[in-house]
Amino acid sequence: MKRIRLTIEYDGTHFTGFQMQGRGERTVQGVLQAALAQIPGALPKVVAAGRTDAGVHALEMVVHYDTEDTVPIERVPLALNALLPPDVRVLSASLAPPGFHARKSARWRAYRYRVRIGQPPTALDRNRVLALPGPLDLAALEAALAHLPGEHDFRAFANREERGTVRTLYAAKARLEGGELWLEFAGSGFLRGQVRVMVGTLLEVARGRRRPLSIAHLLERGRREEAGPTAPPQGLYFVAAGYRPWPMR
Amino acid sequence: MKRIRLTIEYDGTHFTGFQMQGRGERTVQGVLQAALAQIPGALPKVVAAGRTDAGVHALEMVVHYDTEDTVPIERVPLALNALLPPDVRVLSASLAPPGFHARKSARWRAYRYRVRIGQPPTALDRNRVLALPGPLDLAALEAALAHLPGEHDFRAFANREERGTVRTLYAAKARLEGGELWLEFAGSGFLRGQVRVMVGTLLEVARGRRRPLSIAHLLERGRREEAGPTAPPQGLYFVAAGYRPWPMR
């Protein structure tokens, strides 16, 4: 039995999320496993570096599966892409090293959130970016972001109760890219909803509705009701997972 | 009665094209007219600078309609966007000057075709760009493009028989933009399918399957069967229409 590591891209718009849940829901895991079920020898069980909610996209998600098939590794992307719907694409495939596990071996995950500022709503990017009226206070945003990196209890930013809520955030940055604000995060792991609640809270700071220092208070007090709203899913991208210690490369 | 000029953006993916045709087809004109039908005093008849086929997008299409409504002009985009589906957005509205007609007054139209070269197929941009294996011969492409500008009979590039097939092409250019090849055209007007057949033919040149000089022969001989295939719709964008003589601005 060999283990295959895939890098995949997907458009989350028409999925109820990555992970299989109830019957009749269209999930990324579900369409991947349906494709693998058509390859003799492949076990139709897919494990991913991270999970994404409905409407959230992935630029380079890492997944693995086990198989006894005879498909040469360099033909795997073509073979799987022929079996997958067009909103999921296999970008690359490799034989996983011994002991590799897409979720357990991952040392960091990176996300990006795209915000379009002060421009009219967009038809072509309506499922790709959050449109906000401008202007935004970027100095206040930077001050707020500075509180986030490090090992913290992030429970104030979680949308679901979880047992262990301490995580390490390696980076939390804002940058301007082609008329958009990109909020980028890399960390050891993220709680359910954490990135979107951080973004919703940070955007309140950027809009002058919350002080930058409130981020520090949220980390100290751990109260979800004191954080901001969950930012909508369409601006969020799972960017990459890393299997060596941060920093990247 | 006043005439309103709108600039609109749309995602052509889920439309059968701009123009209303049979019943039950979802067209851009149809959803615009359905929105206008809900504004008392507005005539639900929309005229556009150009038509686009199924799957073809528009960044700034110009349309007009006539109305006796009392909506202040600065509120028109917001009012219409509340009545339109999210894949059509009104970017701006203005009172049209006397005699203005979105189609008849237009002096030029501009289109862009996006080609993604030598990269794996993309999930997120699958309805936005044509993916082609590389490399492409850009020198041959430039040589082919050089034959196109000017007043010509473009019947070899038309997908439907039309009476007058002479048009003036003001510009035909290739440029590299973020890993993509963009083919851009501006002209007095375009025959049905003209941009996509020009692109399909030019890409044959770029892939070494046709000589650049064949473009000149096509313009001389006017035989559609000697031109290349119709490039698929998802890479094509109606960029803008101009109401003063070319060049732009």
Interface residues (C-beta under 8 A of the other chain):
Chain A: E9 Y10 D11 H57 L59 P77 N81 P86 D87 V88 R89 L91 S92 P120 P121 T122 A123 L124 R126 R128
Chain B: E9 Y10 D11 H57 L59 P77 N81 P86 D87 V88 R89 L91 S92 P120 P121 T122 A123 L124 R126 R128
